[in-house]
């Protein structure tokens, strides 16, 4: 890379409106069908009964809805991505995949469009970011989406669960000779999120930094260390920002499954 292209990154004009509005959507899904979902499970005490009732009402998104796929054995090869709730790895491979509670079932059924969109974005991110995956991870394409319901204020991603985004950010900072703290937009995001003491503020701000840097690298026609121009690659940072904007979050990627977080009620 020629010296002129290695000039230090200088923050451009602040994007106050874009990032402030974005920050206010983080882990705050719309849940337009929450009243309906709650009505469906009134008087129920069994999770399976509640989950089947929500599926029957058409509130569970994805191709598995009509086929009751959440209760089928999930290890067989499939032609399209599957959607399943996740019970913290405690259920055996042949046991039904059920939400942890009726409240969790309602969370996963009150925003069908948002849940489906988040799952699609998570699979896209997994494909786009494969070049940055940990060497220890199996080289398989992610085709399944699983969910867990967690109180937002308690959710925290371990470093290894953020390996890909961390590697992307670090690479971009090296390419642009920049720091993640260089961006006014990042400070704006952290300020909005930190008002309520959210522990994930730094994670979100890092992803904003990566997105801003990717845009800059593309605008300057810069290349990855292997010589591939960033402008010729799908942008995993933009996909991650779009995923955050749904109100849901990526917890981790393991093998052929992306695991997403839905904030508890």
Buried (B, 14 or more C-beta within 10 A) or exposed (E): EEEEEEEEBEEEEBBEEEBBEBBEEBBEBEBEBBEBBBEBBEEBEEBEEBBBBBBEBEBBBBBBBEEBBBBBEBEEEBEEBBBBBBBEEEBEEEEBBBBBEBBBBBBBBBBBEBBBBBBBBBBBBBBBBBBBBEEEBEEEEBBBBBBBBBEBBEBEBEEEBBBBBBBBBBBBBEBBEBEBEBBBBBBBBBEBBBEEEBBBBBBBBBBBBBBBBBBBBBEBEBBBEEEEEBBEBEBBBBBBBBBBBBBBBBBBBBEBBBBBBBBBE
